[in-house]
Amino acid sequence: MSKFSVKVLLVEDSPVVLAILKKLLAATSEIEVIGTASNGQEALDKIPELQPNVICTDLHMRKMDGLEFTKQVMAKHPLPILVISSSVQESDTNTIFQLLQAGAIDVFPKPAMGTPSEYDRIKQELITKIKVLSGVSVFTKPLKQPVLSTAALPLVQGRILGSHSGLSSIRMVAVGASTGGPQALQKLFSHLPSHFPAPVICTQHISEGFLPGLVSWLATECQVKVKIAQDGEIPSPGTIYFAPEKCHLEFSSLGKFTLNRATGVVDGHCPSVTVMFKSAAQFYSKGIMGVLLTGMGRDGATGMQAIAQAGGITIAQDEASSIVFGMPKEAIALGAVQHILPIQSIAPFVLSRVFVR
């Protein structure tokens, strides 16, 4: 076993799933499973002794479920957490994303024994996610969070909107995100008012099967509408549209959504942020605003460059507030980013540019 291997604690109450996970991770010397637990309480007791680098946890467990376990870990032993859960149970979707709000970093579907090619794909995706998470810095989240005034959000919007009387030339806001994206999107989109005058399009890299749950969760968190884009649809103001799974989101010459399944993987992904950004820049020209959030890799960098070259506005999340600074860093290195902002400042900035004096 490599002395530099990532030490992983598996928290899972199904012996079958646990055996599959251990077999998947045994394929690399870069990861070492140093312990297992069948529920959150058992895992919590083992953390001080085992000192894992990454925790993989189930959602549904007796004694202490994944949500409470995540809250306890982030309060007492802050560590990167990967939620491994079934993605198809509609009643669980909000709970899964509540784990991300509580401090978990990413989600991954429960593996099952399939074809050899499918098994290899799942194995590589899981190994990659764990290796990425091992490099993430997390912070303590107290169990009792300070209660914010319910007037805080309208006050922020009022300071921006109250001093603006017209609309700018921004006709579309395009957002790209990967690892850490759901948490960042919630912080950004929840600040947009219901009368936001431009459509928003978004490509989020997320494990297959979790996109509908993400959209459903964000819809409960936002004042604007949130949905998955449909082929041939014309984007409307006050609505956030997500690129569907396995489809690049593009625009026709008439400004209708085109779901491109033929191009394949671009910058390592399908859907790709770069493909969406480039198509939006071509159609909207200087009327496009691009926002690139936390994520691994370089997807979106050349797309941001296309937006900047078209005369649009480009914004990247800063390193301090990014869970993974890969995608914003690559766009900044290209000279494609005009504004580098912490996540909490992006919504006020967007509002200040969409609503003008």
Disulfide bonds with the S-S distance in Angstrom:
none
